[in-house]
């Protein structure tokens, strides 16, 4: 749990660093103006990602972040995350001999509490100075949990067995200085209904993505619902056709606020810019585009009586590439395609399809059920590899509409650790089982060792009592026969 909190803090810091240098990436300064632009950013006050208080950053710090983000290419967020220490996860306070003694003690007594393990380890170290100093109980507890040495329930042996409000501001028009510096995105409810394969008439919803500088339509597609799945589907196609932008402006719809969408944009180094409440004019270029769609595209489809979604999308794709992108735009006095190709751009190359699919997934923590090594995701059970059986909580990434790609990731670096597959009850019924991978090359055995003896701590207590010369402070049971119970 602590690793997850540390990973979240590191990611929040990386997002803040990226938001500080985002204006420099979206609108690179001209030659000789970089220092002045960084100086202006160093005068601004930012919100601390952990405490929420005001914070400022020096010009040299912002300059270092800027060059690191430029060098990163398609993933500047990961480059701005604080580096993980080389000794992260190592337990320096435990000597190898002490670890071996603790492992042996756990094999003998897996049902002991962590404090009882620590107390007996202290007594064992007193007898054997070669083991070295014993750390605190909390340190030993963290080490045992991290190593998979969990406390097991004591089992009773069966017979014959033994078991172990923002202020009102003036409205101004704006335009980005570079292509791909800012994209506009919005959904539009169509004016015509389409006939679905189920024999229903439904009103489709149009997803439109425009480039602010060139007014080029990056992607245009109709869907039957305004969902995060539809948004990711359309965004991925826009990225693959045009490249990655620096920022996207949209309203505060439910699809835009979905965690899968926000996580994907963060991983791809794209800054989400939601419009202010009750300020639809901020996305005015997108609203103006809808009038062009209704006035030209939908007007040419008036004669089609049985309009289907496939036919509507085919006509839309042909219209946007052959008519809209190649027609003179009244706002820029040239075609969007000409301005897109001629003006300077700050876009980036789109990663492969699998990388896009992995990016648009939410990240959550799930507790592993150690009885069968599974985790629950969206009401379904997924099997965890045995090499991860020692982890109490797992950071998993998945999209709620696509459970075919569920992966365990490192909460600090987001690196993929393993892929999870749904629980296959039919295959498990065949009875084939693999041997568990042991933690610390030692796991509690099902049978007690023949060399088991009294615990070191209790043995010392007995020696101290016997050395005083007094009999134990109890009376023999009156049911004792033949002198079987006799006070020493």
Secondary structure, DSSP 8 states (H G I E B T S, - for coil): -HHHHHHHHHHHHHHHHHHHHHHHHHS---TT-HHHHHHHHHTS-EE-TTT--EE---HHHHHHHHHHHHHHTT-HHHHTS----TTTT--TTS-HHHHHHHHHHHHH-TTS-HHHHHHHHHHHHHH-GGG-----HHHHHHHHHHTT----------TT----------------SSBTS-EEEEEEEEEEEEE-TTS-EEEEEEEEEEETTT--EEEEEEESS--HHHHHHHHHHHHHHH-B-SEEEE---TTTT-HHHHHHHHHTT-EEEE--TT-GGGGHHHHHHHHHIIIIIHHHTTT-SS--HHHHHHHHHHHIIIIITTSEETTTTEEHHHHHHHS-B--B----HHHHHHHS-EEEEEE-BTTTTEEEETTEEEE--GGGTT-SEEEEEEETTEEEEEEEE-TTT--EEEEEEE--HHHHTT--------GGG----SS--TT----HHHHHHHHHHHHT----SS---TT--TT-S---
